[in-house]
Amino acid sequence: MATDLFKKKLDPDNELRHRKVDGGEDIECTYKGSRVSYDEYLDIHEERGERIQKGKKPGSVGVFRGIGPGTMKKSYEK
């Protein structure tokens, strides 16, 4: 049942799926409905595990909001 615990923690939105094909000789993986290689599938799980260790949500990704009015205090402003 450890697999269920990992699935719940690393993929709460059920975006990652895998299934055995060729009589169990191969695995077909998808991420958000798109086919990915098994290596990519494992990488996604690893990245999510690292985010969880840092206290972040598994699917969260940092976003750069850019520089513009109101985002930075200019050196000439007080």
C-alpha positions in Angstrom: 0.0 0.0 0.0 3.1 2.3 0.0 2.4 2.8 -3.7 -1.0 4.4 -2.8 0.7 6.7 -0.3 3.2 7.9 -2.9 0.5 8.3 -5.5 -1.6 10.4 -3.1 1.4 12.6 -2.1 3.2 13.0 -5.5 0.2 13.1 -7.8 -2.9 14.3 -6.0 -4.5 15.5 -9.2 -4.0 12.2 -11.0 -2.0 13.7 -13.9 0.5 10.9 -14.1 -0.6 7.5 -15.3 1.1 4.3 -16.3 0.1 0.9 -17.6 1.8 -2.3 -18.5 1.8 -3.3 -22.2 3.2 -6.2 -24.2 2.3 -8.7 -21.5 4.1 -6.7 -18.8 7.3 -6.3 -20.8 7.0 -2.5 -21.2 5.3 0.4 -19.5 3.3 3.1 -21.3 3.3 6.5 -19.4 1.3 9.7 -19.8 1.4 13.1 -18.1 -1.7 15.3 -18.4 -2.9 13.0 -21.1 0.2 13.3 -23.3 2.5 10.4 -23.8 5.9 10.6 -22.1 8.9 8.3 -21.9 9.5 6.3 -18.7 12.5 8.4 -17.9 10.4 11.6 -18.1 7.8 9.9 -16.0 10.4 9.2 -13.3 11.9 12.7 -13.5 8.5 14.2 -12.9 8.1 12.1 -9.8 11.5 13.0 -8.6 10.9 16.8 -9.1 7.6 16.5 -7.2 9.3 14.7 -4.3 12.0 17.4 -4.1 9.2 20.1 -4.0 7.5 18.3 -1.2 10.7 18.1 0.8 11.0 21.9 0.5 7.5 22.3 1.8 5.9 23.1 -1.5 2.9 21.6 -3.3 3.9 18.7 -5.7 2.7 20.5 -8.8 3.8 24.0 -8.0 6.2 25.8 -10.2 7.8 29.1 -9.5 6.8 31.9 -11.9 8.9 35.0 -12.6 6.6 37.9 -12.6 8.9 40.3 -14.4 10.0 43.8 -13.7 7.7 46.7 -14.2 6.0 49.6 -12.4 5.6 48.9 -8.7 7.8 45.8 -8.7 11.1 47.3 -7.6 12.1 50.3 -5.6 14.4 52.5 -7.7 17.6 53.7 -6.2 16.6 57.3 -6.9 13.2 56.9 -5.1 12.9 57.3 -1.3 
